[in-house]
Amino acid sequence: MKNLAINVINFYQVFFSFDKGMLAVFAPGGACKHDLSCSEYTKQKIKEYGVFRGSWFGLKRIWRCR
């Protein structure tokens, strides 16, 4: 389950992310105000705490984002 969640985030980062993915051309300076993007932060938290709690930390960070 943990690997599936991380693979979904990796897919998002490659194809849809404004910071690292193909859509980065539309946000040259990056779209994230944090040094560590929300998706990368969520990946780290999922590895550390598991899928449900790590995803909760990621959602809370996304809600605080601009």
Stockholm file with secondary structure:
# STOCKHOLM 1.0

chainA/1-66         MKNLAINVINFYQVFFSFDKGMLAVFAPGGACKHDLSCSEYTKQKIKEYGVFRGSWFGLKRIWRCR
#=GR chainA/1-66 SS CHHHHHHHHHHHHHHTCTTTSGGGGGCTTCSCSSSSCHHHHHHHHHHHHCHHHHHHHHHHHHHHCC
#=GC SS_cons        CHHHHHHHHHHHHHHTCTTTSGGGGGCTTCSCSSSSCHHHHHHHHHHHHCHHHHHHHHHHHHHHCC
//
